[in-house]
Amino acid sequence: MSYQDITQFITGEEASWRTTKITISENYEWNMYDHIQRCKTVANAHFYKGADDGTRPYDDLVTPIIDVAFRSEGFDVKDIVPFVNDPENYYKSFLVKKYHPRWAKKNELDTVIDKAVESSIIYDLVIFKNIKGVPEVEPLEGIAFCDQTDVMSGPICFKRQYSPSELLKFKGTWDDQKIDEAIIMAQSEKSNNTKGNKKNKTSGKYIEVYELHGSLPESWLKDKGKPDKYVNQIQVITFYTKDDGNKDQIILYKGKSKPLEDIFDALKIDQVRSHGRACGRSIVERLFEPQVWNNYSAIKIKEKLDAANDLFISDSDEIGNQKLTQLPKNTILKQERGATTARLNGSIVDMDKFMAHKDDLKQSARILGSASEAALGLNPTSGTPFKLQDLIVQQGQGIHEYRQGKIATFFADRLYPKWILPSMVESLNKGDQWLDELTLEEMQYVAEGIAINKANKQAVKLVLEKKPEDEITNEEIEAYRDMVKEQWMKGGNKRFIEVLKDELKDLPMEVAIDIKGKQAYLSQQADKLTNIIREVLRNPQAFKQVPGIGKVFNELLEASNLSPINFNEIIAPDNQPAQQLQMKPQVAQ
């Protein structure tokens, strides 16, 4: 469709985005707007279509299952470890590692991760926006329109609701006069971005603003621009209704912009199966059908319950018109001789079959959502062995670990190199000092570095000041090093860390992600370690006495998913005690 100006483009594309379906396969069409609305509705335990007025039951299957997914797929900032990827400056990784949580907390990176996980579970699409190096998760409900096949392939427009105070913050960046005009037109309502354009009444006033990004005709950007030349630009526009009922626009800002991929990035986990559509097949979408049929069963059960009545028939003139509910308790009724009274059978038939069908639906939904009984907090079936139950829980986390790994990899491979690390390093190079708490391993690492440094300086000093008859021994330098290390360790684990200005300038940075949540087999890991330690303690000399046992032991460790490096002091060369494997420090000459 050809559009004459930016106003026609926004209004036309918004209407088309809500109604036009794209073809995914021969017998399958899809609309992104409907997908977002339905996923949100089902995730909030409401009927997507039809009356939701309480006259029909909604038996929620989805909430407990996605709660398990939220808990299982999330990870923390502490699982992300940045480091300096340079051999000569690798020791500076310590500074980067300790500064990273401080920077992440300041920029609420944990909240960004949580929002990304939730958006992925509900919609299987996360749109990130680059805000000065800090990713921000865009709510999909705020999309006015975009490319339904791939959000990063064409212009994307968001509909935002600003209060007057929020809009005033853009003064100096946007057109100040236009901002004042827009505030005058503010209404005490918010758009909920539905097909009916329903408005929610609010206590404060809000301005509905369209934020459009993409490659658009140059003529929309400047008066003498060419209509057939496309340039990357941003347009910020609000619309209002004039007295005659027609719509008019206020352009708050327009200007050249970076390419779309520099401003936004998108994560979709289900890439292959959902190829051709912007959103993947989310966990909530998997539960659409089970939820529909579970509600259907609940409605049928309600109808049976409503039809269950206690009915009596009688040919007695004395009690024939009595209302049993109005009789006092323990009332004895009298009927004339020869009269009969009987009860009609109004009991519910085959209710057990209906309940069994609902149980089958629940079990099917749990399988689709990878939510075991234990993960849901339910007691296991009577007689289930503990080990088997533990194994079921671990195996049931498989899909969540897979999705968790995809999200974490996206952060490590895309967001950190593109946006986060440059922003963090820029902040770090300004210089900073803070109080931090070191782990025992970090204390030992720093203490060893300080001790070696001071020991080397002490050795140089002694060499320069020694008399001909004096002798400097390695034992003396080692004793001094140990004394420095011991004194530093006594200072406690809370230390001030200082980064000098431009100390990390131009150094290559990377990140490694170690998601603790992915280690689902912790109990099995503990069993393996226990067995290994038991065998080592049972016959420690066997590793030196039996040829080739060291190689077999390493193979055992690797088969157990353990690192032989962590056990290198157990296996020593023949006829050499393991304690002698530690190298003595070099003393500067």
C-alpha positions in Angstrom: 0.0 0.0 0.0 1.2 3.5 -0.9 1.1 6.1 1.8 1.3 9.9 1.2 2.6 10.9 4.6 3.7 9.7 8.0 0.1 10.0 9.4 -1.4 7.8 6.8 1.4 5.3 7.3 0.9 5.0 11.1 -2.9 4.8 11.0 -3.0 2.5 8.0 -0.3 0.0 9.3 -1.8 -0.1 12.8 -5.2 -1.1 11.4 -3.7 -3.6 9.1 -1.5 -5.2 11.8 -4.5 -6.0 13.9 -6.5 -7.6 11.2 -4.2 -9.0 8.6 -3.0 -12.6 8.9 0.2 -14.0 7.4 0.5 -17.5 5.9 2.8 -19.8 7.8 1.9 -23.0 5.9 -0.7 -24.4 3.5 -3.4 -24.7 6.2 -2.1 -22.3 8.9 -2.5 -18.5 9.2 -1.3 -16.4 12.1 -1.8 -12.9 13.4 0.7 -11.4 15.8 -1.7 -9.1 17.5 -4.1 -12.0 18.3 -1.2 -14.1 19.5 -0.1 -11.4 22.0 -3.7 -10.7 23.2 -4.5 -14.4 23.6 -1.3 -15.2 25.4 -1.7 -12.3 27.8 -5.4 -13.2 28.5 -4.7 -16.9 29.1 -1.6 -16.2 31.2 -4.0 -14.1 33.4 -6.6 -16.9 33.7 -9.4 -15.3 31.7 -11.5 -16.4 28.7 -10.1 -15.0 25.5 -13.4 -15.0 23.7 -17.0 -15.0 24.9 -18.5 -13.6 28.1 -16.3 -13.6 31.2 -19.0 -12.6 33.6 -18.8 -15.4 36.1 -21.6 -17.5 34.7 -19.3 -20.2 33.4 -16.3 -21.6 35.3 -12.7 -21.0 34.4 -10.6 -23.9 35.7 -7.0 -22.5 35.4 -4.3 -24.9 34.2 -1.8 -22.4 33.0 -0.8 -20.3 36.1 0.9 -23.1 38.2 2.7 -24.4 35.1 4.1 -21.0 34.0 5.0 -20.2 37.6 7.3 -23.3 37.5 8.8 -22.0 34.2 9.4 -18.6 35.7 11.2 -20.2 38.7 13.2 -22.7 36.6 14.3 -20.6 33.7 15.4 -17.5 35.5 19.1 -16.7 36.3 21.0 -14.0 38.1 23.6 -11.4 37.3 26.0 -13.2 39.6 26.0 -16.1 37.1 27.5 -13.8 34.4 31.2 -13.3 34.7 33.0 -10.8 32.5 36.7 -11.1 32.0 39.6 -9.4 30.1 40.5 -11.6 27.1 44.1 -10.6 26.9 47.0 -12.8 28.2 49.1 -9.9 29.5 46.2 -8.1 31.2 44.1 -11.1 32.3 44.8 -10.3 36.0 42.6 -7.2 35.5 39.6 -9.6 35.1 39.4 -9.5 38.9 38.5 -5.8 38.8 36.0 -6.3 36.0 34.4 -9.2 37.9 34.0 -7.2 41.1 32.7 -4.1 39.4 30.1 -5.9 37.3 27.6 -6.6 40.1 27.9 -3.0 41.1 27.2 -1.7 37.6 24.4 -4.3 37.1 22.6 -3.3 40.3 22.8 0.4 39.4 21.2 -0.3 36.0 18.7 -2.9 37.3 20.0 -5.7 35.1 18.5 -8.4 37.2 15.1 -6.9 36.5 15.8 -6.9 32.8 16.7 -10.6 33.0 13.4 -11.4 34.9 11.3 -9.5 32.3 13.1 -11.2 29.4 12.4 -14.7 30.9 8.7 -13.9 31.6 8.2 -12.4 28.1 9.8 -15.5 26.5 7.6 -17.9 28.5 4.4 -16.0 27.7 5.0 -14.9 24.1 8.3 -16.5 23.0 9.5 -13.1 21.9 11.6 -10.5 23.7 12.3 -7.1 22.2 15.3 -5.3 23.8 15.9 -1.6 23.3 19.4 -0.1 23.8 19.2 2.8 26.3 22.8 4.1 26.5 24.2 0.6 26.8 21.6 -0.8 29.1 19.0 -3.2 27.5 15.4 -2.5 28.3 12.6 -5.0 27.6 9.8 -3.6 25.5 6.3 -4.7 26.5 4.8 -6.4 23.4 1.3 -5.1 24.3 2.7 -1.7 23.4 3.4 -2.5 19.8 1.4 -0.4 17.4 2.6 -2.4 14.4 5.7 -4.2 13.1 6.7 -6.9 10.6 4.8 -10.0 11.6 7.3 -12.3 10.0 10.3 -10.8 11.8 10.2 -7.7 14.0 13.8 -6.8 13.0 13.0 -6.8 9.2 10.9 -3.7 8.9 9.8 -0.5 10.6 8.5 -1.0 14.2 6.2 1.4 16.0 5.4 1.5 19.7 2.4 3.2 21.3 3.4 4.8 24.7 1.4 6.6 27.4 3.2 9.5 28.9 2.0 11.6 31.8 2.7 15.4 31.5 5.6 15.2 33.9 7.1 12.3 31.9 6.7 14.2 28.7 8.4 17.3 30.1 11.6 15.3 30.7 12.1 15.2 26.9 12.4 19.0 26.7 15.7 19.9 25.2 15.7 16.7 23.1 12.3 17.0 21.4 10.4 20.1 20.2 9.7 22.1 23.4 6.8 24.0 21.9 5.1 20.8 20.5 5.5 19.2 23.9 3.5 22.0 25.5 0.8 21.7 22.8 0.6 17.9 23.4 0.2 18.4 27.2 -2.7 20.8 26.6 -4.5 18.0 24.6 -3.9 15.4 27.3 -6.9 13.2 28.4 -7.7 11.5 31.6 -7.6 8.1 30.0 -5.1 5.4 28.7 -5.3 3.3 25.7 -5.2 -0.5 26.3 -4.3 -1.2 22.6 -7.2 -3.4 21.8 -9.2 -3.8 18.6 -12.1 -1.8 19.9 -9.7 1.1 20.9 -11.1 0.9 24.4 -9.9 3.6 26.9 -9.3 3.1 30.6 -10.3 6.1 32.7 -7.5 7.4 34.9 -7.1 9.9 37.7 -4.3 11.7 35.9 -3.9 12.9 32.4 -1.9 11.0 29.7 -0.7 11.7 26.2 -0.7 8.8 23.7 2.5 8.9 21.7 3.6 6.8 18.7 7.4 6.1 18.5 8.3 4.9 15.0 11.7 3.5 14.0 12.9 2.3 10.6 14.0 3.0 7.1 11.4 5.4 5.7 11.1 7.9 2.8 13.4 10.9 3.1 10.5 13.2 2.2 8.9 12.3 5.6 12.0 13.6 7.3 12.6 16.9 5.6 10.7 19.1 3.2 13.1 18.7 0.2 13.6 15.0 0.8 13.2 12.5 -2.0 10.2 10.2 -1.7 12.0 7.3 -3.3 15.1 7.6 -1.1 14.9 5.7 2.2 16.9 6.7 5.3 17.0 5.4 8.9 14.9 7.8 11.0 12.8 8.1 14.2 9.4 9.8 14.3 7.6 10.7 17.5 4.0 11.7 16.9 0.8 12.2 18.9 -2.7 12.5 17.5 -5.7 14.5 18.8 -9.3 15.0 17.8 -10.2 18.5 16.6 -13.6 20.2 17.2 -14.9 19.0 13.8 -14.2 15.4 14.7 -11.2 14.9 12.4 -7.8 13.8 13.7 -4.7 16.0 13.6 -1.1 15.3 14.5 1.6 16.9 16.6 5.1 15.9 15.6 7.1 15.9 18.8 10.4 14.9 17.2 11.8 13.6 14.0 15.4 13.0 12.9 17.9 10.6 11.5 18.6 7.5 13.5 20.9 4.5 13.7 20.0 1.3 11.9 17.3 -0.7 13.6 19.7 -3.5 14.7 21.7 -0.9 16.7 18.7 0.3 18.6 16.7 -3.0 19.1 17.4 -6.7 19.3 15.0 -9.6 19.5 15.1 -13.1 21.1 13.0 -15.9 19.9 13.8 -19.4 21.2 11.6 -21.5 18.9 13.4 -20.6 15.7 12.9 -23.6 13.4 9.3 -24.8 14.2 8.0 -21.2 14.2 10.0 -20.0 11.1 8.1 -17.4 9.2 6.4 -15.7 12.2 7.8 -13.2 14.7 6.9 -15.0 17.8 7.8 -18.6 18.6 5.5 -21.2 20.1 5.6 -20.2 23.8 4.8 -22.3 26.8 1.5 -20.5 27.2 0.6 -21.1 23.6 1.2 -24.9 24.1 -1.5 -24.8 26.8 -4.2 -23.1 24.7 -6.0 -26.3 23.7 -5.7 -28.1 27.1 -7.1 -25.0 28.8 -10.0 -24.8 26.3 -11.0 -28.4 26.9 -10.5 -28.2 30.6 -12.9 -25.2 30.7 -15.3 -27.2 28.6 -15.3 -30.0 31.0 -15.7 -27.7 34.0 -18.8 -26.1 32.2 -20.3 -29.6 31.6 -19.8 -30.5 35.2 -21.5 -27.3 36.3 -24.4 -28.1 34.1 -24.7 -31.6 35.7 -24.5 -30.0 39.2 -27.2 -27.5 38.3 -29.4 -30.4 37.0 -29.1 -32.4 40.2 -32.3 -31.9 42.2 -34.1 -33.5 45.1 -37.7 -34.1 43.6 -40.6 -35.7 45.4 -44.1 -36.6 44.0 -47.1 -37.2 46.2 -50.9 -37.7 45.7 -51.5 -36.6 49.3 -53.6 -33.5 49.8 -52.0 -32.9 53.2 -48.4 -32.6 52.1 -48.6 -32.2 48.4 -47.9 -28.5 48.3 -45.4 -28.3 51.2 -42.0 -26.7 50.6 -39.4 -28.8 52.4 -37.0 -25.9 52.6 -39.5 -23.9 54.7 -40.3 -26.6 57.2 -38.8 -26.3 60.7 -36.2 -29.0 61.6 -37.4 -32.3 62.8 -41.0 -31.7 61.5 -43.2 -34.8 61.2 -45.7 -34.6 58.3 -49.0 -36.4 58.2 -50.6 -37.7 55.1 -54.0 -39.4 54.8 -54.5 -43.1 54.6 -53.8 -44.6 51.1 -51.8 -41.6 49.9 -48.3 -42.3 48.5 -45.1 -40.1 48.4 -42.0 -41.1 46.4 -38.6 -39.5 45.6 -37.4 -39.1 42.0 -33.8 -40.0 41.3 -32.0 -36.7 40.5 -28.5 -37.8 41.4 -25.5 -37.1 39.2 -24.5 -39.9 36.8 -21.0 -40.7 35.7 -19.3 -37.8 37.6 -16.2 -40.0 38.2 -15.7 -40.2 34.4 -15.8 -36.4 34.0 -13.3 -36.0 36.9 -11.0 -38.6 35.3 -11.2 -36.7 32.0 -10.2 -33.5 33.8 -7.3 -35.3 35.4 -6.1 -36.5 32.1 -6.2 -32.9 30.7 -4.2 -31.6 33.7 -1.6 -34.3 33.2 -1.4 -33.5 29.5 -0.9 -29.8 30.3 1.8 -30.6 32.8 3.7 -32.6 30.2 3.4 -29.8 27.6 4.6 -27.3 30.2 7.3 -29.6 31.7 5.9 -29.2 35.2 6.1 -32.3 37.3 4.1 -32.9 40.5 7.1 -32.2 42.7 7.9 -29.0 40.8 4.3 -27.9 41.3 4.6 -28.6 45.0 2.3 -31.6 44.9 2.8 -34.8 46.9 4.0 -37.7 44.7 1.9 -40.7 44.1 1.9 -43.1 47.1 4.7 -45.6 46.9 7.0 -43.6 44.6 10.6 -44.1 45.7 12.5 -41.0 46.6 15.3 -41.6 44.1 12.8 -42.1 41.3 10.9 -38.9 42.3 14.2 -37.0 42.4 15.1 -38.3 38.9 11.7 -37.3 37.5 12.1 -33.8 38.8 15.6 -33.5 37.3 14.6 -34.9 33.9 11.5 -32.6 33.9 13.7 -29.6 34.1 15.3 -30.5 30.8 13.1 -28.2 28.6 13.5 -25.3 31.1 17.3 -25.8 31.2 17.3 -25.7 27.4 15.3 -22.5 27.3 17.3 -21.0 30.1 20.5 -21.7 28.2 19.1 -20.1 25.1 18.3 -16.9 27.0 21.6 -16.8 28.8 23.5 -17.4 25.5 21.7 -14.5 23.9 22.8 -12.2 26.7 26.4 -13.5 26.5 26.7 -13.5 22.7 24.6 -10.6 21.7 23.6 -8.1 24.4 26.9 -8.0 26.3 29.3 -7.6 23.3 27.0 -5.1 21.6 25.7 -2.9 24.4 26.5 -3.9 28.0 30.3 -4.4 28.0 31.1 -1.1 26.1 28.8 0.8 28.5 30.3 -0.9 31.6 33.9 -0.4 30.5 33.2 3.3 29.7 31.8 3.7 33.2 34.7 1.8 34.8 37.4 3.8 32.9 36.2 7.0 34.6 37.7 5.6 37.8 35.9 4.4 40.9 36.4 3.1 44.4 34.1 1.0 46.5 33.9 -1.4 49.4 33.4 -5.0 48.5 33.3 -8.4 50.1 35.8 -11.0 48.8 35.3 -14.7 48.9 38.0 -17.0 50.4 39.3 -17.9 46.9 39.5 -14.2 46.0 41.3 -13.4 49.3 43.8 -16.1 48.6 44.3 -14.9 45.0 44.9 -11.3 46.0 47.0 -12.2 49.0 49.3 -14.4 46.8 49.7 -11.6 44.3 50.6 -9.0 46.9 52.9 -11.4 48.8 54.8 -12.3 45.6 55.1 -8.7 44.6 56.4 -7.6 48.0 58.7 -10.6 48.3 60.3 -9.8 44.9 60.8 -6.2 46.0 62.3 -7.3 49.3 64.7 -9.6 47.4 65.8 -6.8 45.2 66.3 -4.6 48.2 68.4 -7.2 50.0 70.6 -7.8 47.0 71.3 -4.1 46.6 72.0 -3.6 50.3 73.8 -6.8 51.2 77.4 -7.0 52.3 79.9 -9.3 50.8 79.7 -11.7 53.7 75.9 -11.8 53.7 74.0 -14.6 52.1 70.4 -14.3 50.8 68.5 -17.6 50.7 65.3 -18.7 49.1 64.0 -19.8 52.5 64.4 -16.2 53.8 62.4 -14.7 50.9 59.7 -17.4 51.2 59.4 -16.7 54.9 58.9 -13.0 54.2 56.3 -13.8 51.5 54.4 -16.1 53.9 54.5 -13.4 56.6 53.1 -10.7 54.2 50.4 -13.1 53.0 49.4 -14.0 56.6 49.2 -10.4 57.7 47.0 -9.4 54.6 44.6 -12.3 55.3 44.1 -11.2 58.9 42.7 -7.9 57.6 39.2 -9.5 56.9 37.3 -10.0 53.7 35.8 -6.5 53.3 38.3 -4.4 51.3 38.2 -1.2 49.3 38.8 -1.8 45.6 40.0 1.1 43.4 40.1 1.3 39.6 42.3 4.0 38.1 41.1 6.1 35.2 41.5 4.5 31.8 43.0 1.4 33.4 41.0 -0.8 31.2 40.9 1.3 28.1 41.1 -0.5 24.8 41.3 -4.0 26.4 39.2 -6.7 24.8 36.3 -7.9 27.0 34.2 -11.1 26.9 31.8 -12.8 29.3 31.4 -16.3 30.5 28.0 -17.5 31.9 27.9 -20.2 34.5 24.2 -20.8 35.3 23.9 -22.5 38.6 20.4 -23.5 37.8 21.6 -25.6 34.9 23.3 -28.0 37.3 20.2 -30.1 37.8 22.1 -33.2 38.9 23.6 -31.8 42.1 22.6 -34.9 44.2 24.2 -37.2 41.6 27.3 -34.9 41.6 27.5 -35.2 45.3 27.3 -39.0 45.1 30.1 -39.1 42.5 32.4 -37.0 44.7 31.6 -39.1 47.7 32.5 -42.3 45.9 35.7 -40.8 44.5 36.8 -39.5 47.9 36.0 -42.9 49.5 38.1 -44.7 47.0 41.0 -42.3 47.4 41.0 -42.6 51.2 40.7 -46.4 51.1 44.0 -46.9 49.3 45.9 -43.6 48.6 49.1 -45.4 47.7 47.5 -47.2 44.8 47.8 -44.2 42.6 51.6 -44.4 42.8 52.0 -48.2 43.1 49.8 -49.4 40.2 51.1 -48.3 36.7 48.5 -46.5 34.6 45.9 -46.1 37.3 46.3 -42.3 37.1 45.1 -42.3 33.5 42.1 -44.5 34.4 41.3 -42.2 37.3 41.3 -39.2 35.0 38.9 -41.0 32.6 36.6 -41.8 35.6 36.5 -38.1 36.5 35.8 -37.0 32.9 33.0 -39.6 32.7 31.5 -38.1 35.9 31.5 -34.6 34.3 34.3 -33.6 36.8 37.5 -31.8 35.9 40.7 -33.8 36.5 42.6 -30.5 37.0 40.8 -30.1 40.3 42.2 -33.5 41.5 45.8 -33.1 40.1 47.4 -33.2 43.5 46.1 -36.7 44.1 48.0 -38.3 41.2 51.7 -37.7 41.5 54.5 -39.0 39.2 56.0 -42.3 40.3 58.2 -42.2 43.4 57.4 -38.5 44.0 55.1 -37.4 46.8 52.1 -35.3 45.8 53.2 -32.5 48.0 56.3 -31.9 45.9 54.3 -31.0 42.8 53.9 -27.5 44.0 56.4 -25.2 42.3 58.5 -22.9 44.4 58.1 -19.2 43.5 60.8 -17.6 41.4 62.9 -15.0 43.2 64.0 -11.9 41.3 67.7 -11.7 40.8 
